[in-house]
Amino acid sequence: MDVGYLVQCDVDRFYGIEYEEFPTQIAQVAMWLIDHQMNQMVSNTFGNYYVRLPLRKNATIAHSNALRTDWQSLIDRLPWEKGRPKYDYILGNPPFIGSKFMSNEQRVDIEDLFKKVKGAGTLDYVSGWYIKAAKYMQEYNFMDQAEGISIEQPLRRTLIQDNNAHLTKTAFVSTNSISQGEQVGMLWNELFNKYKIKIHFAHRTFSWSNEARGNAAVHVVIIGFGNFNVNDKALFEYEHVKAEPHEIKAKNINPYLVEARDVILSSRQKPFDNVPEIGIGNKPIDGGHFLFTQDEKEEFLKKEPKASKYFYKWIGSHEFINGYNRWCLYVGDAQPGDLKSMPEVLKRIDAVRHFRLASTSLPTIKLADTPTKFHVQNIPNSPYLVVPKVSSERRKYIPIGYIDNSVLSSDLLFIIKSSRLYQFGVLASAIHMTWVKYTCGRLKSDFRYSKDIVYNNFPWPENPNEKQEQAVEAAAQNVLDARAQFPNASLADLYDPNTMPPALVKAHQALDKAVDLCYRPQPFVNETKRIEFLFELYDKYTSGMFVEGKRQKK
């Protein structure tokens, strides 16, 4: 018996596209090696030596740009296929290139694929493969291959339900940015609304690397999808990014890789509920001429001692978390006579004016008319709450805290004025951190907090009573008191998982419990249940918000 008749998948059933010429050749050889290994497996399985030599079949690996190539053109070359063949699976790991690091040619690739999609210029390069695959599946999954005619809508549903094993499916290894932050709205709105995509399975964020020397690990997700639904969906969770996955059965998987309805967070200008608004700190656009280290400040005051009253402590995310400050020369409210009497200050103001005039941005050039003013000024008149824009993913909680109004915050901190202890408690709790992990963007792997996506969309407790709010405030004060027990420790020290003091751990655990009780009486058993609950609550808050009201008759 020739066991070759039992082999249903040969190497010539594989097609690929590679941008570089040498890797194209390597891929061709690699496929032959894999074919040989599979032939050995056939031999061991059936006890009959099976080998294909000389090599007469090979994979088709094209040397070209995958986003500019007609994928179907590779398979259309087959002379022995009846009708028009199509791919069973589309898979791969497209280039991990962020939007800010793309070449001009790559930007054109994305622009061509995302025509008329607002904000598409901020999408990562990998998003192009999702759209390309979605377009392919839209064209070929609903086509009668034998006759080459379109299938009517009722028959489409039958095909989806009874015969989806023959429909093309796609899965990509991707940077986790496409399931976090602002990119979700731009990419998945297009995939859902235009191409009717459904996620079939997904691996949540994990660390991925190969054995190449010097290869840095990256944080990725794997998303499998099609333009049809399936009943059996699977989510693969990781306790930490380097752990092994465990599978969870899911009814539906949304773009944030959560078992919930297909919700996409839109940019909101104001938060839910009666909570204070959040804004960025001060943004000077000064070329650094108004900012000083401690030594630079002391040296400046030797030349210009009258300027001492115009110096303010200046902090951003890094300074706030690591427990140090710089200094800012703020003369926006200074009298003209005072400025005239300080020649060194005037030199700084003139340097700022020239820096702004040299810009290619028209709004920045306009700012040169008022060189003593910051581009964005946010100076509270009472102590205020700050949230760092960027915080390490290693921390269980983002270090959030209060700052005296004598300190100026940079635009690398978010500012919340008139914030009660209750609001601080909720934002410093585990349930808010869960929301952050699943919805915020990332800077490398660090959390990048945002106003319009994370804070303004956060579902606050629906109807907490006075007793529950008081419990949160008491627990929040205990967190601040626990921090105060270690006056010489920075927030970076206090919230490092290896050095976090037991007293602070205990205070946060009590705060987590108090905040959870504001949401529901039953405890959340894990982070997964928290995020599923939050998306359900978000869905409840937003249901009906975008429903068009009935027009009244004249």
N, C-alpha and C positions, 0 to 999 in steps of 0.2 A: 504493500500500500504506500502510496506517495502521500505523506502527511502534509505536504504543501497544500493539498486541497482543503485542509482543515484551517489553514491560516487565513483569516478574514481581513487582516489589516497589514498591508505591506508598506515598505518604506516609501513607495511611490505615491502613497495616499497623503503625504505630508507636504505642505507648502509654507514657505516663509519669505519674509522680506527683511533685508538687513541693509543698513545705510552705508556701512564701511565695506570696502572690497575684501580685505583680509578676513574679517570675521565671517563674511559670506562663505568663503572657502572652508573655514574652520567648521562652520555649521554643517556644510555638506559632508565633510569627513565624519563629524560627530554622529550624524544620522546613520551612516554606514556602520559605525561601531555599535550603536544601539541596535541596529538591525541584526548584527551578528550575535549580540547578547540575547536578543529575543529568540533567534533561531536555536541557540543552545538551550533555552528554556523549553522550546518545543521538543527538542531531542530528548531532554530529561523527562518530560511529561509523558511522551508516547513511546519511549524506548526505541526510537528509530532515528538514526543519525540524520540530521537535516541541515544542509548548508546550501547557500546560493552563491556558488562560484563558477565561472567568473561573474563579477558584478554587472548585471544587466539593468537593474532598476535603481533609481535614486530619488531622493527628495528633490523637490523644486524649490531652490532658494534664490530669490531674485535680489540683485544688487540695485536698490533704488530707495527713494524716500517713501515710506509706507503711507504717509498722509497725502501724497500726490499720485499714488498708484491706484489703478482700478484693481481691487483685490480679485474680482471675478476673472480678470484677464489671465491670471495664472492657471486657473483650473479649466478655463475654456479651451485650452490647448489640447486636451485629451481627445484622441480620435475614437476611443472605444466606448465612451459614455453615450448612452441614449438620452435624447432630449438635452436639456441644459443642466449640468450638474451643479450642486451647491455644497458648501462646507457644512460638516456636521458640528464642528467646534471651531471657535476662534479664541485663541488664547495667547498669552505672552506677558512680558514685563516691559512696557514702553519706557522710554527715557525718563529719568527722574530729574526734570529741569523745572525750577520754579519760574513764575512769570517774570520776575525781575532779572533772571539770568539767561533768558532766551536770546538767541541771535535774531537779527532782522529777518532772516529767511524763515526762522521758526515762528516768529510773530505773524508773518504773512500766512503760514500754514494754518494757524489758529483762526485768524481773521476770515480766511476763505471758508472754513468749516462752520463758523459761528456768525454768519452774516445776520445783521440786524438784531443780535442778542446784546442787550445793554450790559456793559461792564465786562464783556468777554476778554478784554485785554488784560485782566487780572488773573485769568485762569492759568493753571500750570499746564505744561506741554502734554502731559498724559491725558488730559481731558479730550484732546483731539481723537484719540483712539476710541474713546467711548462713543463719540458722535459718529465716527466712521463705521464702527461696528453696528450701531443702532440703525444707521441708514441702510447698511447691507441687509440686516435682518428684516427691516420694514419692506424691502423690495423682494426678497427671496423666500421669506417664510410664508407669505400669503400668495403663492404662485403655484398653479397646477403645473408641475414640472413636465408632465408628458405632453400636455396640449399647449402650454405656454400662455394660458389665459388667466385673467384675474378671478379670484374666488369671491363670491358675493358674501356680504356681511354675515348672514345666518350660518353659512357653511364654514366661515372662518372660525366661529365659536366652536363648532363641532370638531374642526380640525385641532383646535387648541386643546379641547378637553379629551379627545379620544386618541389623538395621534401625535402628541407633542414630542414623542421620542424622535421623530423625523425632522423636527424643526431645528434650525441652527441655534446654538447656545454660545454664550461668550463668557470668558472669565479673564480678568487681568490682575496682575500684581501691581499695585499703585501706591504712590505716596499717600499717607493718610490725610493729606490736605484736602482731598476731594470729598471727604466725609465730615469735614469740620469747617466752621467759620463761614465766611461770605461766599466761598466757592460753591457750597452746596446749593444755594439758591440759583445761581447762574447756570450751573451744569445740569442739576437734576430737574429743575423746572423744564428745561428743554427736553430732557430725556423722557420725562413723564408725560408732558402735554403733547409734544409733537410726535414722539416715537412710541408712546405707550409702554415704556420699559417697566418691568417688574424685577426686583432682586430675588434670586432663587436661593443663594447661600452667600455667606460672608464670613471672613476671618477678621475679627477686630484687630486693632493695632498690635503688632509684634515686631521684634527686631530681626532683620533679615540680612544675611551676608553670605558671601561665597568664600571659597578657599584661596582666592587670589591674594598674592602677597600685597600687604598695604591696603587692602580693601576695607573701607570703613562700613560698619553696620548702619543701616538706615531703618527708620520706622515705617512700616508699610501695612497695607490692608490687602486682602484679596476679595474681590467682589465678582460673583457669578450672576449673570442676568440674561434675560431674553425679553422679547416683546410679546410675551404670553405669560399667563399665570401658571403656577404649579401648586399642588396641595401640600407637598412635603418640602418645607423650607428648613434650613439649618443655619444657626449662628455658632461660630467657634470662638469661645472666650479664652482669654489668657489671664492668669492671676497676676503676672507681670510680663513685661515685653519679651523676656527670655525664657518664659515657661512653655510647657507643652499645652496644646489646646484641648479643651473639652467641648463636646458638642451639645447644643441646646436646640430642641425642636421649636420652631416658631410658626405662627400663623401668618405673620407678615413682617417684613424687614424694611424699615425706612432708610433714607439716605444717610442718617446718622448711625446706622448699623444698630438700631434699637428695635426690639419687637414692639412695634406700635404702628398706627396708621401712617400713611405716606404724607407726613407733615414736612413742610419746608419753612424754616424760620425766615421771615422777611425783615428787612431793616425797619425798625420802629423808632420814631422820634421821641416818644415818651414811654415811661414804664407802665406796667399794669398797676392797678390799685392806687391807693393814696400814699405813695412813697416819694421821697425827694428825688429830684432829677440828678443825673450825673453828668459831669463835663470834664474836659481835659484841663490840665494845669496851664501854666503860662508858657507861651512859645515866643521867644524873643526874636528869632531870625536876625541875629546880630553878628554873625561870624565869630562868636566867642569873645567879643570885645567887652561885654558887660559881665562876664563870668570870671571868677578868680578862685584859685586855691588859697589855703590859709597863708602860705608864704607870699604869694603874689599880692594878696590883699595888704599884708603888713608892709611890703615894699612900696605899694602904691600910696598908702597913707603917710609914709615918710615924706613923700613929695607933695601930697595933697591932704593934709590932716582934716581940713574942713569937710571932706567927703564922708567922714565916718558915719554920720547919721543917715546916709543914703545906702549903706550896705545892709543886706538882709541875708540870712541863711537861705541856702538854695539846695533843694533835694529833688532827685528823680527816683526811679525805681531802685537803681543800684545803691544809691546813697541811703535811701530809706531802709532797705532790707539789711544792708551791711553796716549800718550804724555810724555813718560819717556824713559830713556836709561840705558843700562848697559855699561860695559867697557870690551874691549878685549885686551889682551896682544898679539900683533902680531909681531913675530920676524923672519918671513920668509925671510926677506931681510937684517937681521942684519949681521954685519961682525963677523967672529969667535972670533977676539980679543975682541970685545965688549961683546960678550956672556961670554967669560972666566972671564971678570971683574965683572960679576953680578951673584954671587953664588945662590941667591934666584931664579933668572930666570932659571938657570941651573937645579935647583930642579924641577921646573915646567915642563921643557922640558923632564927630565928623567921620571917624573910621567906620562906624555903623552905617552912616548915610552913604558913603562910597561903596560899602559892601552891597547894600541893597540896590544901588544904581547899576552895579556891574552884573546883576542877575539877568537871566533871559526870561524870567517870569514877570509878566506885566503887573500882577498884584503886588509882587515884592518890590518892583521899581516904584510903584505908587507909595509904598510904605516909607520910602526915602523922604517924603514930605514931612513925616513926623518921626524923626530918628530917636527921640527920647522914649517913644512908646513901644511896647511889645506888639507883635502881630496878634497874639491872643493874650488877653489879660484876664486872669481869674484870681482875684485877691479877696478871699473871704474876710469879713470883719469880726469873726468869732472862730473858736476852734472847730476844725472840720475833719471829716473822715476821708482817708485816701486809700485807693486800691491800686497796687502796682500794675502797670500795663503788661510787664513780662515777669514771670516767676518760674522757677525750676519745677519740672514735672516730678522730681523726687519728693517734693514736699506734699504731705497729706492735705495741708491747708495753705491757701495763699495768705501771706502775712498782711493783714489789713489792720489799720490802726488810726488813732487820732493824732492830729498835729496842731500845734498852737498857730494862731493866725499871724504871728510875727515871722513865720517861716514861709517862704515862697516855694511853691511846688512847680516843677517843670511839666511839660506836656507828656512826660513819660509816667506821670501819675494821673489817675482819675480822681476828681474831687467831688465829694458829696457834702453839701452844706446842710446845716440844721438837721443832722442825722441823730435819731434817738438810739439808745442802747439796744432797743429791739431790732432796729435795722442792722446795726453792727453785728448783733448775735446771729441773725439769719444769714448774713453774707459770710460770716466766719464759720459756718456750720458745714457738716459733711454733705447735706443735701444740696446746698448751693455749689459746693465743690464738684459734686457729681454732674450737675448741669454744666459747669465750666468745662469739665473733661470732654464731654460729648459735643459741645456746641462751639467752643472757642477755636480760633485759628491757632497756629503754632509758629514759633520762631525756632527753627530746627526742631527740637522736641519739646521746648519749653512752652508753657501756657502763654498765650497772647490774648489778654482780656480785651473785650470790646464793649462799646456803649450800645450801639444799635442792635447788635445780634445777641450778645450775652445778657447784659444787664436789663435792657428794656424789654426783652422777651422772657425774662425769668418769671416763672409762675410763683408768686408769693402765696403764703397760706391764704386759703379762701375766706374763712370767717373765724379767725382766732378770737377767743373771748378774753376779757381783761385778765383773768387769772393766768391764762396761758402766756399772754404777752409779758406779764410780770415775772413769770418763771424764766422766760427767755432772757429778760433784762438782768435778772439776778445771776443767771449762769454766765451771761456775757461779761458782767462785772467781775466775776470770779476768774475768767480768762485773763482780763486785764490785770487783776491782782496777782495772778500766778506769774505773769510776765514781769511784774514789778519786783518780784522776789529775786530777780537776777539782773540788777541794774548795769552790770558790766558786760552783759551778753547782748550781742546783736540779734535782730530777728532771724538772720541767717543761721545763727547758732541755735536759737530757741526752736526753730522749725526744721532743723536738719534731722532726718529720721534716726540718725545714730546718736544725736546729742540732745534730743528734745527732753526736757526735765519731766520726771514722772508727775509732778504737781500740775504742769501744763497739760500733759496728756489726759490726766483725770478731769481737769476743768473742761477740756474740749469734749470729752466723752459725755459729760453731764449736759453741756450745751447742745450737742447733737441730739440727745434724747429729748430735751425740752423743745427744740425746733421741730423734730419729727412729730411730736404730739400736737403741734399746731396744724399739721396736715391731716393726720388721722390717728385714731386711738391705737391701732395695731402697729407694732414695731416693724420696720423694714428689715428683712433678714439679710439683705446684701445690696450692693450698689446697683445691680441690675434691676431689682424691684423699685429702687428709688427713681431711676431714670424712666422706667416704664410709667410709673405713677405721674411723674412730672410732665411727660408728653401727653398723657391723658388729660391732665389738668390744663395744660396749654391749649389742647384741642377744645376743651370746654370754654375757656376764656375767649377764644377767637371764633368759635362757631357763631355764624350769623353776622360776623363783623363785615364780611365782604358780600353778603347777599343783597342783591339789588332790591330795593323796596318797590312795591307795586305803585304804579302811577295812578294818581287820582284822576277821575274824569273831570273835565272842565265844567 
